[in-house]
Amino acid sequence: SYALAWLTVGLRAQGRQHIPRRGPYLLCPNHQSYADVFLMAATLPWRSFRQMFFVGAAEYFQSPVMRFIARALNVIPIDADANLVNAMQMSAEGLRRGRVLVLFPEGERSIDGQVRTFRKGAAILSRHLGVPMVPVAIDGAYTIWPRNLPLNWRAFLPWSGTRARVQFGPPLPAGDGTDYAAQAEALRADVIRMWRALHAARAPSR
């Protein structure tokens, strides 16, 4: 929950007034670490949490514990790289039912905490289903569980100085054209702007 994350990893959320009161819509955060899913779930209002779903890589949900987590957080495990069309179809079906899709446009976790190039999937879904994209910036999660490294348990100690931040920006309306790359770049620009501000505010304590 938000209270637990507030106490342990110093989680703070900003801009939650920008989250639409009901779906369908896309939440589009940058992807710093494995912890991003939990941070997103902790910061969402209850009405959004109940409607939320993810489409995640099946390889991460093989163990009983991870399968339990997948069910608790409404993660649909799928091999998106091998079956991208099926992943897009399942995402679209959830949105048609009025759900809230959390989609990481980078498609993979950052190797260094920086924001990578955004793929076009979110822009395509937004355009064809007429749903807005909510830009979300995450900072501080990379120190909790970086890519290709084990979970940093020390980050959860109250005196560790960990400060995770999540900021929601104003929704971007569905585009009316097929320049999906431009729409993805506009989304990325909003995320980077918020992420840089969060990162700059957090930097002095390092």
Secondary structure, DSSP 8 states (H G I E B T S, - for coil): -HHHHHHHS--EEE-GGGS-SSSSEEEEE---STTHHHHHHHHS-HHHHHHEEEEEEGGG--SHHHHHHHHHTTEEEE-TTT-HHHHHHHHHHHHHTT-EEE--TTSS--SSSS-----SHHHHHHHHHT--EEEEEEESGGGTS-TTS---GGGGSTTS----EEEE---B---SSS-HHHHHHHHHHHHHHHHHHHHHHHGGG-
